[in-house]
Amino acid sequence: MAQQKARRSASSKKKKATSRRAAPKRKAARRPARKAAPAAPAANKRVTELEAENRRLRDEVSRLRAELSERPAAEESMPPDEIPPPEF
């Protein structure tokens, strides 16, 4: 019984004020994206040039593949493991 009384008196004491947690800092509001800079037309031109070059290279690759497939297979060629190394 003495223990219960001690607990009550301890809990009835004025409690220390608890410190509050600091509020999280607010993030800056997102700004809308800026308009395209003057470099955009130059970038578009570069993209157009690269796409044209890509088309030319693809055409060349397909032409070379067709040319390679038209060549007759060399029947008397040596197997790769028997070809002597080139001499410098």
GULO-290433 format. One record per residue: x, y, z of N, C-alpha, C, O in turn. Coordinates in Angstrom, 3 decimals, m for minus. Each point is the difference from the previous one (the first is absolute). Example, Ala and Ser with C-alpha at 12.3 -4.5 7.8 and 13.67 -1.06 7.14 Angstrom:
2
MARGU|13.190|m5.690|7.800|m0.890|1.190|0.000|0.900|1.200|0.000|1.036|m0.019|0.665 .
MARGU|m1.386|1.069|m1.385|0.820|1.190|0.060|m0.770|1.090|0.730|0.509|1.108|0.169 .
END
This chain:
88
MARGU|0.803|m1.171|0.000|m0.803|1.171|0.000|0.860|1.253|0.000|m0.359|1.014|m0.600 .
MARGU|1.465|m1.091|1.260|0.909|1.144|0.027|0.563|0.257|m1.393|0.251|1.138|m0.397 .
MARGU|m0.065|m2.235|m0.328|0.529|0.151|m1.351|m1.012|0.685|m0.908|0.369|0.839|m0.823 .
MARGU|m1.628|m1.187|0.966|m1.027|0.625|m0.817|m0.086|1.491|0.295|m0.173|0.816|m0.906 .
MARGU|0.298|m0.471|2.182|m0.072|1.404|0.389|1.196|0.767|m0.583|m0.141|1.139|m0.446 .
MARGU|1.309|m1.771|0.456|1.195|0.640|m0.539|m0.152|0.211|m1.506|0.427|1.026|m0.530 .
MARGU|m1.027|m1.983|m0.150|m0.201|0.126|m1.444|m0.972|1.132|m0.305|0.214|0.779|m0.929 .
MARGU|m1.293|m0.693|1.724|m0.979|1.044|m0.221|0.598|1.376|0.217|m0.249|0.933|m0.763 .
MARGU|1.039|m0.824|1.812|0.574|1.308|0.287|1.018|0.385|m1.069|0.149|1.173|m0.341 .
MARGU|0.544|m2.177|m0.177|0.979|0.287|m1.052|m0.707|0.411|m1.281|0.466|0.889|m0.713 .
MARGU|m1.593|m1.533|0.417|m0.703|0.332|m1.225|m0.814|1.274|0.133|m0.333|0.624|m1.008 .
MARGU|0.009|m0.229|2.215|m0.794|1.213|0.174|0.864|1.255|m0.001|m0.525|1.114|m0.016 .
MARGU|1.850|m1.285|0.034|0.887|1.158|m0.052|m0.136|0.679|m1.348|m0.363|m0.625|m0.997 .
MARGU|0.656|1.896|0.985|m0.083|0.754|m1.247|1.068|m0.531|m0.958|1.184|m0.090|0.324 .
MARGU|m1.655|m0.250|m1.494|0.933|m0.568|m0.978|0.720|1.117|m0.726|m0.521|1.097|m0.199 .
MARGU|1.727|m1.421|m0.182|0.817|0.943|m0.750|m0.577|0.138|m1.403|m0.372|m0.997|m0.620 .
MARGU|0.297|2.194|0.129|m0.543|0.224|m1.344|0.916|m0.667|m1.024|1.217|0.184|0.008 .
MARGU|m1.839|m0.957|m0.883|0.811|m0.681|m1.018|0.314|0.975|m1.117|m0.849|0.787|m0.420 .
MARGU|2.064|m0.853|m0.047|0.380|0.902|m1.088|m0.590|m0.531|m1.300|0.009|m1.203|m0.257 .
MARGU|m0.511|2.103|m0.541|m0.605|m0.401|m1.265|1.070|m0.105|m1.063|1.003|0.714|0.003 .
MARGU|m1.260|m1.627|m0.900|0.926|m0.183|m1.103|m0.099|1.181|m0.946|m1.084|0.543|m0.215 .
MARGU|2.214|m0.145|m0.349|0.001|1.103|m0.953|m0.743|m0.421|m1.261|0.139|m1.132|m0.464 .
MARGU|m0.913|2.034|m0.077|m0.756|m0.296|m1.214|0.970|m0.181|m1.160|1.008|0.701|m0.082 .
MARGU|m1.307|m1.636|m0.813|0.912|m0.180|m1.145|0.018|1.247|m0.867|m1.011|0.684|m0.160 .
MARGU|2.169|m0.408|m0.389|0.137|1.193|m0.842|m0.755|m0.210|m1.296|m0.023|m1.093|m0.565 .
MARGU|m0.579|2.151|0.122|m0.777|m0.088|m1.233|0.925|0.078|m1.200|0.985|0.739|m0.017 .
MARGU|m1.335|m1.521|m0.973|0.781|0.030|m1.235|m0.458|1.177|m0.843|m1.157|0.414|0.068 .
MARGU|2.055|0.110|m0.847|m0.331|1.121|m0.869|m1.018|m0.452|m1.045|0.058|m1.129|m0.486 .
MARGU|m0.956|1.989|0.159|m1.018|m0.334|m0.995|0.672|m0.226|m1.351|0.943|0.703|m0.364 .
MARGU|m1.436|m1.683|m0.365|0.577|m0.294|m1.314|m0.337|1.113|m0.966|m1.136|0.468|m0.069 .
MARGU|2.118|m0.064|m0.655|m0.191|1.048|m0.999|m0.333|m0.642|m1.329|0.489|m1.091|m0.295 .
MARGU|m1.297|1.731|m0.503|m0.286|m0.572|m1.319|1.263|0.015|m0.864|0.869|0.858|0.153 .
MARGU|m0.795|m1.810|m1.046|1.178|m0.108|m0.867|0.124|1.235|m0.873|m0.991|0.581|m0.444 .
MARGU|2.244|m0.198|0.210|0.223|1.176|m0.846|m0.277|m0.343|m1.450|0.031|m1.163|m0.402 .
MARGU|m0.294|2.172|m0.350|m0.228|m0.183|m1.435|1.300|m0.459|m0.660|1.085|0.186|0.552 .
MARGU|m1.200|m0.768|m1.699|1.175|m0.506|m0.715|0.968|1.149|m0.290|m0.396|1.087|m0.419 .
MARGU|1.641|m1.361|0.651|1.041|1.001|m0.218|0.273|0.142|m1.501|m0.461|m0.832|m0.782 .
MARGU|1.190|1.853|0.367|0.318|0.165|m1.423|0.806|m1.153|m0.587|0.075|m0.141|m1.220 .
MARGU|0.529|m0.685|2.070|0.798|m1.122|m0.497|m0.883|m1.121|m0.545|0.498|m0.908|m0.665 .
MARGU|m1.778|0.960|0.934|m0.898|m1.066|m0.436|m0.011|m0.173|m1.520|0.074|m1.138|m0.463 .
MARGU|m0.161|2.199|m0.335|0.027|m0.221|m1.460|1.293|m0.662|m0.466|m0.018|m0.823|m0.915 .
MARGU|1.129|1.175|1.534|1.267|m0.628|m0.373|m0.015|m1.481|0.375|0.511|m0.843|m0.737 .
MARGU|m1.100|0.540|1.883|m0.085|m1.396|0.422|m0.901|m0.780|m0.949|0.304|m1.140|m0.350 .
MARGU|m1.405|1.747|m0.064|m0.898|m0.670|m0.940|0.700|m0.258|m1.326|m0.195|m1.046|m0.619 .
MARGU|1.001|1.990|0.190|0.742|m0.164|m1.244|0.981|m1.166|0.120|0.137|m0.804|m0.922 .
MARGU|0.543|0.722|2.068|0.961|m1.080|0.237|m0.703|m1.354|0.007|0.509|m0.974|m0.554 .
MARGU|m1.675|0.918|1.180|m0.765|m1.250|0.032|m0.385|m0.416|m1.414|0.091|m1.175|m0.354 .
MARGU|m0.520|2.137|m0.448|m0.374|m0.294|m1.387|1.198|m0.530|m0.787|m0.126|m0.947|m0.776 .
MARGU|1.288|1.567|0.985|1.216|m0.454|m0.700|0.366|m1.426|0.425|0.360|m0.828|m0.836 .
MARGU|m0.452|0.552|2.122|0.348|m1.339|0.483|m0.980|m1.052|m0.507|0.404|m1.117|m0.325 .
MARGU|m1.681|1.462|0.255|m0.972|m0.954|m0.528|0.271|m0.297|m1.475|m0.127|m1.142|m0.442 .
MARGU|0.501|2.174|m0.318|0.312|m0.208|m1.417|1.240|m0.883|m0.142|0.032|m0.900|m0.839 .
MARGU|0.975|1.154|1.648|1.211|m0.824|m0.045|m0.314|m1.442|0.380|0.531|m0.939|m0.592 .
MARGU|m1.388|0.776|1.573|m0.392|m1.340|0.427|m0.688|m0.752|m1.137|0.274|m1.180|m0.221 .
MARGU|m1.167|1.859|m0.499|m0.665|m0.634|m1.147|1.009|m0.396|m1.073|m0.084|m1.092|m0.564 .
MARGU|1.056|1.997|0.277|1.024|m0.318|m1.007|0.811|m1.217|0.415|0.278|m0.876|m0.819 .
MARGU|0.099|0.820|2.081|0.802|m1.131|0.470|m0.786|m1.307|m0.047|0.550|m1.045|m0.346 .
MARGU|m1.832|1.101|0.694|m0.818|m1.214|m0.076|m0.120|m0.481|m1.441|0.061|m1.200|m0.268 .
MARGU|m0.231|2.141|m0.659|m0.067|m0.378|m1.418|1.307|m0.646|m0.453|m0.001|m0.995|m0.726 .
MARGU|1.115|1.579|1.167|1.304|m0.552|m0.381|0.195|m1.401|0.576|0.510|m0.889|m0.682 .
MARGU|m0.911|0.696|1.922|0.137|m1.322|0.628|m0.848|m1.035|m0.740|0.461|m1.110|m0.266 .
MARGU|m1.695|1.474|m0.065|m0.855|m0.965|m0.711|0.554|m0.288|m1.395|m0.090|m1.131|m0.478 .
MARGU|0.667|2.153|m0.184|0.599|m0.209|m1.321|1.197|m0.942|0.108|0.151|m0.908|m0.818 .
MARGU|0.698|1.121|1.823|1.175|m0.856|0.177|m0.390|m1.432|0.380|0.648|m0.954|m0.430 .
MARGU|m1.698|0.806|1.230|m0.459|m1.350|0.350|m0.508|m0.731|m1.241|0.263|m1.190|m0.178 .
MARGU|m0.993|1.909|m0.679|m0.497|m0.616|m1.237|1.174|m0.401|m0.890|0.000|m1.075|m0.600 .
MARGU|0.995|1.949|0.523|1.186|m0.292|m0.805|0.738|m1.218|0.541|0.481|m0.830|m0.771 .
MARGU|m0.392|0.722|2.075|0.686|m1.134|0.624|m0.761|m1.296|m0.229|0.605|m1.051|m0.206 .
MARGU|m1.916|1.123|0.240|m0.780|m1.227|m0.195|0.053|m0.469|m1.454|m0.219|m1.180|m0.275 .
MARGU|0.506|2.088|m0.654|0.088|m0.369|m1.409|1.326|m0.676|m0.344|0.092|m0.712|m1.001 .
MARGU|0.924|0.929|1.817|1.309|m0.597|m0.285|m0.075|m1.506|0.150|m0.650|m0.512|0.911 .
MARGU|1.323|m0.199|m1.815|0.027|m1.469|0.147|0.934|m0.378|1.155|1.010|0.656|0.252 .
MARGU|m1.374|m1.701|0.416|0.825|m0.470|1.108|1.269|m0.619|m0.559|m0.055|m0.763|m0.965 .
MARGU|1.182|1.078|1.554|1.271|m0.569|m0.448|0.085|m1.423|0.530|0.045|m0.230|1.209 .
MARGU|m0.023|m0.724|m2.143|0.000|m1.407|0.399|1.371|m0.477|0.440|0.110|m0.895|0.839 .
MARGU|0.936|1.487|m1.401|1.333|m0.479|0.294|0.702|0.826|1.066|1.219|m0.092|0.148 .
MARGU|m1.950|0.875|0.578|0.659|0.812|1.026|0.414|m0.879|1.181|m0.585|m1.055|0.244 .
MARGU|1.575|1.500|0.460|0.514|m0.748|1.141|m0.868|0.271|1.226|m0.538|1.097|0.144 .
MARGU|0.398|m2.080|0.736|m0.725|0.248|1.250|0.731|1.074|0.821|1.218|0.134|m0.123 .
MARGU|m1.918|0.611|0.934|0.627|1.101|0.744|1.162|m0.415|0.883|0.920|0.789|0.214 .
MARGU|m0.942|m2.017|0.307|1.106|m0.412|0.878|1.254|m0.370|m0.788|1.064|m0.152|0.600 .
MARGU|m1.150|0.002|m1.913|1.167|m0.358|m0.811|0.564|1.191|m0.769|1.032|m0.138|m0.656 .
MARGU|m1.677|1.300|0.717|0.493|1.174|m0.724|1.251|0.518|0.721|m0.041|0.232|1.208 .
MARGU|1.148|m0.050|m1.931|1.223|0.489|0.643|m0.171|1.483|0.366|m0.693|0.734|m0.705 .
MARGU|1.311|m0.300|1.785|m0.113|1.414|0.398|0.710|0.894|m1.017|0.973|m0.429|m0.620 .
MARGU|m1.434|1.637|0.444|0.661|0.897|m0.959|1.398|0.392|0.498|0.226|0.174|1.197 .
MARGU|0.678|m0.043|m2.128|1.367|0.384|0.368|0.191|1.489|m0.269|m0.399|0.515|m1.045 .
MARGU|0.995|0.138|1.974|0.227|1.437|m0.132|1.405|0.308|m0.401|0.356|1.168|m0.155 .
END
